Amino acid sequence: MIAGTLIYATINSVALALTAMGFNLTFGISRVANFAYGAFYVLAAYAAWLLIHRMGVPYPLAVVITITACTAIGALLYRLVLIRIHGQPLSEVIVTFGIGLAILELLRTCGMDGFDYTLPLMVDRVIVVAGTPVDMQRMLSVPIGLLVMLLLWGFTRHTALGRAFRGMAQDPRTAMTFGIDPDKMAMLAVALGSGLAAVAAMVIAPLGGITLADGYDVLLKVLAVCIIGGLGSTGGAILASFILGFAERFTDVFIGSKWTMIVSLATILVVLVVRPSGLFGRQKALQERI
């Protein structure tokens, strides 16, 4: 039982990290809290389903089209809406949450809800690991998640655009003196974050049916990971994903599934009491907050 719990806890943790990467990256670079993130996840899953089942597009091509489309929609979201309120955190939260609700309700109006909507598995097979049967889709989510994190790490450190992202994240004013356009960086950050939400959907959504409730669940999990790890901290988000992933799995196995959410919320409260800015967050000095 312990071996199986550890295996599924690791898979769950990597899935959480993959899901949270886009939200965390967007906030870290642009300071935009994209509360439409969960809606983008669901939109990507339904878009892929439509391409595959209604238009007959091959699965690999549907994945590429979906990720590209979500990235473009994210860029449009910033260029048409968020650019007007950038720097007003409360307005950004309200507007993005409202846009997320609009996306989900539009999908509901179009009848896109229910467990009849599923994405095909990459590999429809079950293997046994340490005496525990694990389906290949879950197993593949681990190397894919780790690969995405590695590519992001390389992108932010070994490309000109990635270094510009890091500059904006570390010191926006100094970055602007070097000719870096903050609005362009923010637009690209929101676009990349939206694309990463689609990547997560392509990997995780095939594990179950696609429902509109996933939009709210994904947003809550992402917020939990980013709050515990520290908003904008990549290392913190990864560590928080493993803390939550293991806490949820062990609670589900040894206490009961009905306690899973309670334990997750309790973990958030404990971390916020001990470290109000999160595990790796940077808390502002008192004089900066007065």
PAZAPA-4460 file (N, C-alpha, C; in steps of 0.05 Angstrom, whole numbers, plus 32768, in hexadecimal, padded with zeros to 4 digits):
% residues 290
    n_x    n_y    n_z   ca_x   ca_y   ca_z    c_x    c_y    c_z   seq   type   mol
   8010   7FE8   8000   8000   8000   8000   8011   8019   8000     1      M     A
   8027   8019   8010   8038   8031   8012   8045   8037   7FF7     2      I     A
   804F   8022   7FE9   805B   8026   7FCF   8048   8032   7FBB     3      A     A
   8030   8028   7FBA   801B   8032   7FA8   8014   804F   7FAF     4      G     A
   8012   8055   7FC9   800B   8070   7FD2   8021   8083   7FC9     5      T     A
   803A   807B   7FCD   8050   808D   7FC5   8051   8092   7FA7     6      L     A
   804B   807D   7F97   804B   8080   7F7A   8036   8093   7F71     7      I     A
   801D   808F   7F7B   8007   80A1   7F73   800A   80BD   7F7F     8      Y     A
   8017   80BF   7F96   801C   80DA   7FA2   802F   80E9   7F90     9      A     A
   8044   80DC   7F86   8057   80E9   7F74   804A   80F1   7F5A    10      T     A
   803A   80E0   7F4F   802C   80E7   7F36   801A   80FF   7F3B    11      I     A
   800B   80FE   7F51   7FF9   8114   7F58   8008   812E   7F5C    12      N     A
   8020   812D   7F68   8030   8145   7F6D   803A   8151   7F53    13      S     A
   8044   8140   7F41   804E   814B   7F27   8037   8157   7F17    14      V     A
   801F   814A   7F18   8008   8155   7F0A   8000   8170   7F16    15      A     A
   8001   8174   7F30   7FFC   818E   7F3C   8010   81A3   7F33    16      L     A
   8029   819B   7F33   803E   81AE   7F2B   803A   81B6   7F0E    17      A     A
   8034   81A3   7EFC   802F   81A9   7EE0   8017   81BC   7EDD    18      L     A
   8002   81B7   7EEC   7FEB   81C7   7EEB   7FF0   81E4   7EF4    19      T     A
   8000   81E7   7F09   8005   8201   7F15   801A   8212   7F06    20      A     A
   802A   8206   7EF5   8041   8214   7EE9   8038   822D   7EDA    21      M     A
   8023   822B   7ECA   801A   8241   7EBA   8011   8259   7ECA    22      G     A
   8001   8254   7EDF   7FF7   8269   7EF0   800E   8276   7EFF    23      F     A
   8020   8266   7F09   8037   8270   7F18   804A   8280   7F07    24      N     A
   804F   8277   7EEE   8060   8286   7EDC   8054   82A1   7ED5    25      L     A
   803A   82A1   7ECF   802D   82BA   7EC7   802F   82CF   7EDE    26      T     A
   8029   82C6   7EF6   802A   82D8   7F0D   8046   82E1   7F13    27      F     A
   8059   82CE   7F11   8075   82D5   7F17   8080   82EA   7F05    28      G     A
   8078   82EA   7EEC   8084   82FD   7ED8   8073   8317   7ED7    29      I     A
   8059   8314   7ED5   8048   832C   7ED0   8039   8335   7EE8    30      S     A
   8039   8326   7EFE   8029   832C   7F16   800B   832C   7F10    31      R     A
   8003   831E   7EFA   7FE7   831B   7EF4   7FDE   8300   7EFF    32      V     A
   7FCA   8301   7F11   7FBF   82E8   7F1B   7FA8   82E0   7F09    33      A     A
   7FAD   82CE   7EF7   7F99   82C6   7EE2   7F85   82B2   7EEE    34      N     A
   7F6F   82BD   7EF8   7F5A   82AC   7F04   7F49   829E   7EEE    35      F     A
   7F4F   82A3   7ED5   7F42   8294   7EC0   7F51   827B   7EB9    36      A     A
   7F66   8275   7EC9   7F78   825E   7EC3   7F69   8244   7EC1    37      Y     A
   7F58   823F   7ED5   7F49   8226   7ED5   7F37   8223   7EBD    38      G     A
   7F2B   823A   7EB4   7F1A   823A   7E9D   7F2A   8234   7E83    39      A     A
   7F42   823E   7E82   7F53   8237   7E6B   7F59   821A   7E6A    40      F     A
   7F5D   820D   7E81   7F62   81F1   7E83   7F4B   81E1   7E77    41      Y     A
   7F33   81E8   7E80   7F1B   81DB   7E76   7F16   81E1   7E58    42      V     A
   7F1A   81FA   7E50   7F16   8201   7E34   7F29   81F1   7E22    43      L     A
   7F41   81ED   7E2B   7F55   81DE   7E1B   7F4B   81C1   7E18    44      A     A
   7F42   81B5   7E2E   7F38   8199   7E2D   7F21   8196   7E1A    45      A     A
   7F0D   81A8   7E1C   7EF6   81A7   7E0A   7EFE   81AC   7DED    46      Y     A
   7F10   81BF   7DE9   7F19   81C5   7DCE   7F26   81AD   7DC1    47      A     A
   7F37   819F   7DD0   7F44   8187   7DC6   7F2F   8172   7DBF    48      A     A
   7F1B   816F   7DD1   7F06   815B   7DCC   7EF7   8161   7DB2    49      W     A
   7EF0   817B   7DAE   7EE2   8183   7D95   7EF3   817D   7D7C    50      L     A
   7F0C   8184   7D7E   7F1E   817F   7D67   7F20   8161   7D60    51      L     A
   7F21   8151   7D75   7F25   8134   7D70   7F0B   8127   7D68    52      I     A
   7EF5   812C   7D76   7EDD   811D   7D72   7EC9   8129   7D5E    53      H     A
   7ECB   8143   7D5A   7EB8   8150   7D48   7EC5   8157   7D2D    54      R     A
   7EDF   815D   7D2E   7EEC   8165   7D15   7EFF   8150   7D0A    55      M     A
   7F03   813B   7D19   7F14   8125   7D10   7F32   812C   7D0E    56      G     A
   7F3A   813F   7D1E   7F57   8146   7D1E   7F67   8131   7D2E    57      V     A
   7F7D   8128   7D24   7F8E   8115   7D33   7F95   8120   7D4E    58      P     A
   7F97   810E   7D61   7F9C   8116   7D7D   7FB5   8127   7D80    59      Y     A
   7FCC   8120   7D76   7FE4   8130   7D7A   7FE0   814D   7D6E    60      P     A
   7FD4   814F   7D56   7FCF   8169   7D4A   7FBB   8179   7D5B    61      L     A
   7FA7   816C   7D65   7F93   8179   7D76   7FA0   8185   7D8F    62      A     A
   7FB3   8177   7D9A   7FC1   8181   7DB2   7FD1   819A   7DAB    63      V     A
   7FDF   819A   7D94   7FEF   81B1   7D8C   7FDD   81C9   7D86    64      V     A
   7FC7   81C5   7D78   7FB4   81DA   7D72   7FA8   81E6   7D8B    65      I     A
   7FA1   81D5   7D9E   7F94   81DE   7DB7   7FA7   81EF   7DC7    66      T     A
   7FC0   81E6   7DCA   7FD4   81F5   7DDA   7FDA   8210   7DCD    67      I     A
   7FDC   820F   7DB2   7FE2   8228   7DA4   7FCA   823C   7DA6    68      T     A
   7FB2   8232   7DA4   7F9A   8243   7DA6   7F97   824F   7DC2    69      A     A
   7F9C   823F   7DD6   7F9A   824A   7DF2   7FB0   825F   7DF7    70      C     A
   7FC7   825B   7DEC   7FDD   826E   7DEF   7FD4   8289   7DE1    71      T     A
   7FC9   8287   7DC9   7FC0   829F   7DBB   7FA9   82AD   7DCA    72      A     A
   7F96   829D   7DD5   7F80   82A9   7DE4   7F8B   82B7   7DFD    73      I     A
   7F9F   82AC   7E0A   7FAB   82B9   7E21   7FB7   82D3   7E1A    74      G     A
   7FC5   82D5   7E03   7FD0   82EE   7DF9   7FBB   8303   7DF4    75      A     A
   7FA5   82FA   7DE7   7F8E   830C   7DE2   7F81   8316   7DFC    76      L     A
   7F80   8304   7E0F   7F74   830C   7E29   7F83   8323   7E35    77      L     A
   7F9E   8322   7E34   7FAD   8338   7E3F   7FAB   8350   7E2D    78      Y     A
   7FAE   834D   7E13   7FAF   8364   7E01   7F95   8373   7E00    79      R     A
   7F7E   8365   7E02   7F65   8372   7DFF   7F59   837B   7E1A    80      L     A
   7F60   836D   7E30   7F52   8372   7E49   7F66   837A   7E5F    81      V     A
   7F79   8368   7E65   7F89   836C   7E7D   7F9D   8383   7E7B    82      L     A
   7FA4   838B   7E63   7FB7   83A1   7E60   7FAB   83BB   7E6B    83      I     A
   7F91   83BD   7E6B   7F83   83D5   7E75   7F83   83D7   7E93    84      R     A
   7F86   83C0   7EA0   7F85   83C1   7EBE   7F9E   83B5   7ECB    85      I     A
   7FB3   83B1   7EBA   7FCC   83A5   7EC5   7FD7   83B7   7EDB    86      H     A
   7FDE   83AA   7EF1   7FE8   83B9   7F08   7FD3   83BF   7F1D    87      G     A
   7FBA   83B6   7F17   7FA4   83B9   7F2B   7F9B   839C   7F33    88      Q     A
   7FA9   8391   7F47   7FA5   8375   7F4D   7F88   836C   7F51    89      P     A
   7F78   837C   7F60   7F5D   8374   7F66   7F4D   8374   7F4C    90      L     A
   7F51   8388   7F3B   7F42   8389   7F21   7F4A   8371   7F10    91      S     A
   7F64   8369   7F10   7F6D   8353   7F00   7F60   8339   7F09    92      E     A
   7F5E   8335   7F24   7F51   831D   7F2E   7F34   831C   7F27    93      V     A
   7F26   8332   7F2A   7F09   8333   7F24   7F04   832E   7F06    94      I     A
   7F14   833B   7EF6   7F0F   8339   7ED9   7F16   831D   7ECF    95      V     A
   7F2D   8312   7ED7   7F34   82F7   7ECD   7F21   82E2   7ED8    96      T     A
   7F19   82E5   7EF1   7F05   82D2   7EFC   7EEB   82D4   7EED    97      F     A
   7EE3   82EC   7EE6   7ECA   82F0   7ED6   7ECC   82E4   7EBB    98      G     A
   7EE3   82E7   7EAE   7EE8   82DB   7E93   7EE8   82BD   7E95    99      I     A
   7EF4   82B2   7EAA   7EF3   8295   7EAE   7ED7   828B   7EB2   100      G     A
   7EC7   8299   7EC2   7EAB   8291   7EC5   7E9C   8292   7EAA   101      L     A
   7EA1   82A7   7E9B   7E94   82AA   7E81   7E9B   8292   7E6E   102      A     A
   7EB4   828A   7E6E   7EBD   8274   7E5D   7EAF   825A   7E66   103      I     A
   7EAE   8255   7E80   7EA1   823C   7E8A   7E83   823C   7E84   104      L     A
   7E76   8253   7E88   7E59   8255   7E83   7E53   8253   7E66   105      E     A
   7E64   825E   7E55   7E60   825B   7E38   7E62   823E   7E30   106      L     A
   7E75   822F   7E3B   7E77   8213   7E35   7E5F   8204   7E3F   107      L     A
   7E54   820C   7E57   7E3C   81FF   7E61   7E24   8204   7E4E   108      R     A
   7E22   821D   7E44   7E0C   8224   7E32   7E0E   8214   7E18   109      T     A
   7E26   820E   7E10   7E2A   81FE   7DF7   7E26   81E0   7DFC   110      C     A
   7E20   81D9   7E15   7E1B   81BD   7E1C   7E34   81AD   7E20   111      G     A
   7E4B   81BA   7E24   7E65   81AC   7E28   7E69   81A6   7E46   112      M     A
   7E5A   8193   7E50   7E5E   818B   7E6C   7E55   816E   7E6F   113      D     A
   7E62   8160   7E80   7E5B   8144   7E85   7E73   8132   7E80   114      G     A
   7E70   8119   7E8B   7E86   8106   7E89   7E88   80F8   7E6E   115      F     A
   7E77   8100   7E5B   7E79   80F4   7E40   7E90   80FF   7E31   116      D     A
   7E9B   8115   7E3B   7EB1   8122   7E2D   7ECB   8119   7E3A   117      Y     A
   7EDA   810A   7E2B   7EF4   8100   7E34   7F09   8102   7E1E   118      T     A
   7F21   8105   7E25   7F37   8106   7E12   7F44   80EA   7E11   119      L     A
   7F4E   80E2   7DFA   7F5B   80C7   7DF8   7F75   80C6   7E08   120      P     A
   7F7B   80AE   7E12   7F94   80AA   7E20   7FAB   80A9   7E0C   121      L     A
   7FC2   80B3   7E14   7FDA   80B1   7E03   7FE1   8094   7DFF   122      M     A
   7FE1   8085   7E15   7FE7   8068   7E14   7FD3   805A   7E26   123      V     A
   7FC2   804A   7E1A   7FAD   803C   7E29   7FB8   8021   7E33   124      D     A
   7FC7   8023   7E49   7FD4   800B   7E54   7FD9   800E   7E71   125      R     A
   7FDA   7FF7   7E80   7FDF   7FF8   7E9C   7FF9   7FE8   7EA2   126      V     A
   800A   7FF3   7EB2   8023   7FE5   7EB9   8023   7FE2   7ED8   127      I     A
   8034   7FD0   7EE1   8037   7FCB   7EFE   8051   7FD7   7F07   128      V     A
   8051   7FE9   7F1B   8069   7FF5   7F26   8069   7FEF   7F44   129      V     A
   807E   7FE1   7F4D   8080   7FD9   7F69   8067   7FCC   7F74   130      A     A
   805C   7FBB   7F63   8043   7FAC   7F6B   802A   7FBC   7F69   131      G     A
   802B   7FD5   7F5E   8014   7FE7   7F5C   800D   7FEB   7F3F   132      T     A
   7FF4   7FE5   7F36   7FEC   7FEA   7F1B   7FE9   8008   7F16   133      P     A
   7FF5   8012   7F01   7FF3   802F   7EFA   7FEF   8031   7EDC   134      V     A
   7FDA   8041   7ED4   7FD6   8044   7EB8   7FEB   8056   7EAC   135      D     A
   7FF1   8051   7E93   8007   805F   7E85   8003   807D   7E83   136      M     A
   7FEA   8086   7E81   7FE5   80A3   7E7F   7FEF   80B1   7E98   137      Q     A
   7FEA   80A5   7EAF   7FF5   80B1   7EC8   8013   80B0   7EC9   138      R     A
   801E   8099   7EC0   803B   8097   7EC0   8048   80AB   7EAD   139      M     A
   803B   80B0   7E97   8047   80C2   7E83   8045   80DF   7E8D   140      L     A
   8031   80E5   7E9F   802E   8100   7EA9   8047   8109   7EB9   141      S     A
   8056   80F6   7EC4   806E   80FD   7ED4   8084   8107   7EC2   142      V     A
   808D   80F7   7EAE   80A3   8101   7E9D   809A   811A   7E8D   143      P     A
   8081   811C   7E85   8078   8133   7E76   8079   814C   7E88   144      I     A
   806F   8149   7EA1   8070   815F   7EB3   808C   8168   7EB9   145      G     A
   809E   8155   7EBE   80BA   815C   7EC3   80C7   8169   7EAB   146      L     A
   80C0   815F   7E93   80CB   816B   7E7A   80C2   8188   7E77   147      L     A
   80A9   818D   7E7C   809F   81A9   7E7A   80AD   81BB   7E8D   148      V     A
   80B1   81B2   7EA6   80C0   81C2   7EBA   80DD   81C7   7EB1   149      M     A
   80EA   81B2   7EA6   8105   81B5   7E9C   8107   81C8   7E85   150      L     A
   80F4   81C6   7E72   80F4   81D9   7E5B   80EF   81F6   7E65   151      L     A
   80DE   81FA   7E78   80D9   8215   7E83   80F3   821F   7E90   152      L     A
   8100   820E   7E9F   8119   8216   7EAC   812E   821E   7E97   153      W     A
   8131   820E   7E82   8143   8215   7E6D   813B   822E   7E5E   154      G     A
   8121   8231   7E59   8117   8248   7E4A   811D   8262   7E59   155      F     A
   8118   8263   7E73   811C   827B   7E83   8139   8282   7E88   156      T     A
   814B   826F   7E84   8168   8274   7E89   8179   8275   7E71   157      R     A
   8170   826A   7E5A   8182   8268   7E43   8176   8274   7E2A   158      H     A
   8161   8285   7E2C   8157   8293   7E15   8154   82B0   7E1C   159      T     A
   8155   82C1   7E08   8152   82DE   7E0D   8137   82E5   7E19   160      A     A
   8122   82D9   7E0E   8107   82DF   7E19   8105   82D5   7E35   161      L     A
   8110   82BD   7E3B   810F   82B2   7E56   811D   82C4   7E6A   162      G     A
   8134   82CF   7E61   8143   82E1   7E73   8134   82FB   7E78   163      R     A
   8126   8304   7E63   8115   831C   7E66   80FF   8316   7E7A   164      A     A
   80F3   82FE   7E78   80DF   82F6   7E8C   80EA   82F7   7EA8   165      F     A
   8102   82EC   7EAC   810E   82EC   7EC6   8114   8308   7ED0   166      R     A
   811D   8319   7EBE   8122   8335   7EC5   8109   8343   7ECF   167      G     A
   80F3   833F   7EC1   80D9   834B   7EC9   80D0   8340   7EE4   168      M     A
   80D5   8326   7EE8   80CC   831A   7F01   80DD   8324   7F19   169      A     A
   80F7   8329   7F14   8109   8330   7F2A   8108   834E   7F31   170      Q     A
   8108   835F   7F1C   8108   837C   7F20   80FD   838A   7F07   171      D     A
   80E2   838E   7F07   80D6   839A   7EEF   80E1   83B5   7EE7   172      P     A
   80E7   83C6   7EFA   80F1   83E1   7EF4   810C   83E0   7EE6   173      R     A
   811E   83CF   7EF1   8138   83CD   7EE5   8136   83C0   7EC9   174      T     A
   8124   83AD   7EC6   8121   83A0   7EAC   8117   83B4   7E98   175      A     A
   8106   83C7   7EA0   80FC   83DB   7E8D   8112   83EE   7E84   176      M     A
   8126   83F3   7E95   813C   8404   7E8D   814D   83F7   7E78   177      T     A
   814B   83DD   7E75   815A   83CF   7E60   8149   83CB   7E47   178      F     A
   8133   83D9   7E46   8123   83D8   7E2E   810F   83C2   7E2C   179      G     A
   810A   83B4   7E42   80F6   839E   7E42   80DA   83A9   7E45   180      I     A
   80C9   83A3   7E33   80AD   83AE   7E33   809C   839D   7E47   181      D     A
   8093   83AA   7E5D   8084   839A   7E71   806A   838F   7E67   182      P     A
   805C   839E   7E55   8042   8395   7E4B   8046   837D   7E38   183      D     A
   805C   837E   7E28   8062   8367   7E17   8068   834F   7E27   184      K     A
   8079   8352   7E3C   8080   833B   7E4D   8068   8330   7E5B   185      M     A
   8056   8342   7E65   803E   8339   7E73   802C   832A   7E60   186      A     A
   8029   8333   7E47   8018   8326   7E34   8023   830A   7E2E   187      M     A
   803D   8308   7E29   8049   82EE   7E24   8047   82DB   7E3C   188      L     A
   8049   82E7   7E54   8047   82D6   7E6C   802B   82CA   7E6F   189      A     A
   8016   82DB   7E6A   7FFB   82D1   7E6C   7FF6   82BC   7E56   190      V     A
   8001   82C2   7E3E   7FFE   82AF   7E28   800B   8294   7E2E   191      A     A
   8024   8295   7E38   8032   827C   7E3E   8024   826D   7E55   192      L     A
   801A   827C   7E69   800C   826F   7E7F   7FF3   8261   7E75   193      G     A
   7FE4   826E   7E63   7FCC   8262   7E58   7FD3   8249   7E47   194      S     A
   7FE9   824A   7E39   7FF2   8233   7E2A   7FFA   821C   7E3C   195      G     A
   8006   8222   7E53   800D   820D   7E66   7FF5   8201   7E73   196      L     A
   7FE0   8211   7E77   7FC6   8205   7E81   7FBC   81F1   7E6D   197      A     A
   7FBF   81F6   7E53   7FB6   81E3   7E3E   7FC7   81CA   7E3E   198      A     A
   7FE2   81CE   7E43   7FF4   81B7   7E44   7FEB   81A4   7E5B   199      V     A
   7FE6   81B0   7E72   7FDD   81A1   7E89   7FC3   8192   7E83   200      A     A
   7FB0   819F   7E75   7F97   8192   7E6E   7F9B   817B   7E5C   201      A     A
   7FAE   817D   7E49   7FB2   8167   7E36   7FBE   814F   7E44   202      M     A
   7FCD   8153   7E59   7FD9   813D   7E68   7FC7   8131   7E7D   203      V     A
   7FB8   8142   7E8B   7FA8   8139   7EA2   7F8B   8132   7E9C   204      I     A
   7F7F   8142   7E8A   7F63   813E   7E83   7F5C   8121   7E7A   205      A     A
   7F6E   8114   7E6A   7F66   80F8   7E62   7F63   80E4   7E79   206      P     A
   7F6B   80EC   7E91   7F68   80DA   7EA8   7F4B   80D7   7EB2   207      L     A
   7F3A   80E9   7EA9   7F1E   80E8   7EB1   7F0D   80F8   7E9D   208      G     A
   7EF3   80FB   7EA3   7EE2   810A   7E92   7EE7   8128   7E96   209      G     A
   7EE0   8138   7E81   7EE3   8155   7E82   7EC9   8161   7E8C   210      I     A
   7ECA   8170   7EA1   7EB2   817D   7EAC   7EB9   819B   7EB1   211      T     A
   7EA4   81AB   7EB2   7EA8   81C8   7EB8   7EB3   81CC   7ED4   212      L     A
   7EAC   81B9   7EE6   7EB6   81BC   7F02   7ED4   81BA   7F03   213      A     A
   7EE1   81AE   7EEF   7EFE   81AD   7EEF   7F0A   81C9   7EEF   214      D     A
   7EFC   81DC   7EE3   7F07   81F7   7EE2   7F0B   8203   7EFE   215      G     A
   7EF7   81FE   7F0F   7EF9   8208   7F2B   7F0D   81F8   7F3B   216      Y     A
   7F0D   81DE   7F37   7F20   81CC   7F45   7F3D   81D3   7F3E   217      D     A
   7F42   81D7   7F25   7F5E   81DD   7F1C   7F66   81F8   7F28   218      V     A
   7F55   820C   7F27   7F5C   8226   7F32   7F62   8225   7F50   219      L     A
   7F51   8216   7F5F   7F56   8213   7F7C   7F71   8205   7F81   220      L     A
   7F76   81F0   7F73   7F8F   81E1   7F77   7FA8   81F3   7F70   221      K     A
   7FA5   8201   7F5A   7FBB   8213   7F52   7FC0   8228   7F67   222      V     A
   7FAB   8234   7F71   7FAE   8249   7F85   7FBA   823D   7F9E   223      L     A
   7FB2   8225   7FA6   7FBD   8218   7FBE   7FDB   8214   7FBA   224      A     A
   7FE3   820A   7FA3   8000   8205   7F9E   8010   821F   7F9F   225      V     A
   8006   8233   7F91   8014   824C   7F8F   8015   825C   7FAA   226      C     A
   8000   825A   7FB9   7FFF   8267   7FD3   8013   825A   7FE6   227      I     A
   8013   8240   7FE7   8025   8231   7FF9   8042   8236   7FF0   228      I     A
   8047   8234   7FD6   8063   8236   7FCD   806D   8253   7FCD   229      G     A
   805B   8266   7FCB   8062   8282   7FC8   805D   828B   7FAC   230      G     A
   804B   829E   7FA9   8043   82A7   7F8E   805B   82B0   7F7D   231      L     A
   805E   82A4   7F66   8073   82AB   7F54   808D   829B   7F57   232      G     A
   808E   828A   7F6B   80A6   827A   7F70   80A3   825E   7F63   233      S     A
   80B4   8258   7F4F   80B2   823F   7F42   80BA   8228   7F54   234      T     A
   80D0   822B   7F63   80D9   8217   7F76   80C4   8212   7F8B   235      G     A
   80B8   8228   7F95   80A3   8226   7FA9   808B   8217   7F9F   236      G     A
   8083   821C   7F86   806C   820F   7F7A   8071   81F1   7F78   237      A     A
   8089   81E9   7F70   8090   81CD   7F6D   808F   81BF   7F88   238      I     A
   809C   81CC   7F9C   809C   81C0   7FB7   8080   81BE   7FC2   239      L     A
   8070   81D3   7FBF   8054   81D3   7FC8   8043   81BE   7FBB   240      A     A
   8049   81B9   7FA1   803A   81A4   7F93   803F   8188   7F9F   241      S     A
   8058   8183   7FA8   805F   816A   7FB4   8053   8168   7FD1   242      F     A
   8053   817E   7FDF   8047   817F   7FFA   8029   8178   7FF8   243      I     A
   801B   8186   7FE6   7FFF   8182   7FE3   7FF9   8167   7FD7   244      L     A
   8009   815F   7FC2   8004   8146   7FB5   8006   812E   7FC8   245      G     A
   801B   812E   7FD9   801E   8118   7FEC   8009   811A   8002   246      F     A
   8003   8132   800B   7FEF   8136   8021   7FD4   812B   8017   247      A     A
   7FCC   8132   7FFF   7FB2   812A   7FF4   7FB1   810B   7FF1   248      E     A
   7FC6   8100   7FE7   7FC6   80E3   7FE2   7FC6   80D3   7FFB   249      R     A
   7FD7   80DA   800F   7FD8   80CC   8028   7FBE   80CF   8038   250      F     A
   7FB2   80E7   8036   7F98   80EB   8043   7F83   80DA   8036   251      T     A
   7F82   80D9   801C   7F6F   80C9   800E   7F71   80AB   8015   252      D     A
   7F89   80A1   8018   7F8D   8085   801D   7F89   807D   803A   253      V     A
   7F95   808D   804C   7F95   8085   8068   7F80   8092   807A   254      F     A
   7F73   80A8   8071   7F5F   80B5   8081   7F44   80B3   8073   255      I     A
   7F43   80BB   805A   7F29   80BB   804B   7F29   80D2   8038   256      G     A
   7F1C   80CD   8020   7F1C   80E1   800B   7F0D   80FA   8014   257      S     A
   7EFA   80F8   8026   7EEB   810F   802F   7EFC   8123   803E   258      K     A
   7F13   811A   8048   7F25   812C   8057   7F3A   8139   8046   259      W     A
   7F3C   8131   802C   7F51   813B   801B   7F52   8159   8019   260      T     A
   7F3A   8165   8013   7F39   8182   8010   7F3F   8190   802A   261      M     A
   7F36   8185   8040   7F3B   8191   805A   7F58   8192   8061   262      I     A
   7F66   817C   805B   7F83   817B   8060   7F91   818F   804E   263      V     A
   7F89   8192   8035   7F95   81A5   8023   7F92   81C1   802D   264      S     A
   7F7A   81C8   8036   7F74   81E2   8041   7F84   81E7   805A   265      L     A
   7F86   81D3   806B   7F95   81D5   8084   7FB2   81DA   807E   266      A     A
   7FBD   81CD   806A   7FD9   81D1   8062   7FDD   81EE   805A   267      T     A
   7FCB   81F9   804B   7FCD   8215   8042   7FCD   8227   805B   268      I     A
   7FBB   8222   806E   7FB9   8233   8086   7FD2   8232   8096   269      L     A
   7FDD   821A   809A   7FF6   8217   80AA   800D   8226   809D   270      V     A
   8010   8223   8083   8025   8231   8075   8022   824F   8077   271      V     A
   800A   8259   8073   8005   8276   8074   800A   8281   8090   272      L     A
   8004   8271   80A5   8009   827B   80C0   8027   827D   80C5   273      V     A
   8036   8269   80BC   8053   8268   80C0   8061   827A   80AD   274      V     A
   8059   8279   8093   8066   8289   807E   8050   8297   806E   275      R     A
   8047   82AF   8075   8031   82BC   8068   8035   82C0   804A   276      P     A
   804E   82C2   8041   8053   82C6   8025   8058   82AC   8016   277      S     A
   8055   8295   8024   805A   827B   8017   8076   8271   801D   278      G     A
   807C   8258   8017   8096   824C   801D   80AD   825B   8011   279      L     A
   80AA   8264   7FF8   80C0   8271   7FEA   80B8   828E   7FE2   280      F     A
   80A2   8298   7FED   809A   82B3   7FE6   80AA   82C8   7FF4   281      G     A
   80AB   82DF   7FE9   80BA   82F5   7FF5   80A6   8309   8002   282      R     A
   80A7   830A   801D   8094   831C   802B   809F   8338   802B   283      Q     A
   808F   834B   8025   8097   8367   8025   809E   8371   8041   284      K     A
   80B1   8382   8042   80B8   838F   805B   80A1   839F   8066   285      A     A
   80A0   83A3   8080   808A   83B1   808D   8086   83CD   8081   286      L     A
   809C   83DC   807D   809A   83F7   8073   808F   83F8   8056   287      Q     A
   8092   83E2   8047   8088   83E1   802C   806A   83DC   802B   288      E     A
   805F   83D1   8041   8043   83CA   8042   8032   83DF   8050   289      R     A
   803F   83F2   805C   802F   8407   806B   8029   841E   8057   290      I     A
***
